[in-house]
Amino acid sequence: MNKLTDKQAADWIKALRYEKAQGSISLAHARFLEVLDRMVAAEARVTELEEQIENSELQAVADAAADDYYRSMEK
C-alpha cells in the first residue's frame, strides 16, 4: 500500500471538501469526511484535556511547594 505524503493527503481532503460543497461527492467519501471531522475534534479535545491535566499537575506541585515554604517559615 502506498502512503500519501501530508501534502497529498491535504490536497485529497481539500478536493473531497470541494466535491461535497458542489454536491457531487460519493456517500463513502462524505462518510469519510464526517469521520475525519470527528477525529479532528476528538484530537483537539484530547489536547485540551492534556493541557488541563498538565496545568493541574503544575498547580499541585506549586501548591505543595508553597505549603512546604510556609511550614518552614513557621518553625
Secondary structure, DSSP 4 states (H G I P E B T S, - for coil): -PPPPHHHHHHHHHHHHHHHHHT---HHHHHHHHHHHHHHHHHHHHHHHHHHHHHHHHHHHHHHHHHHHHHHHH-
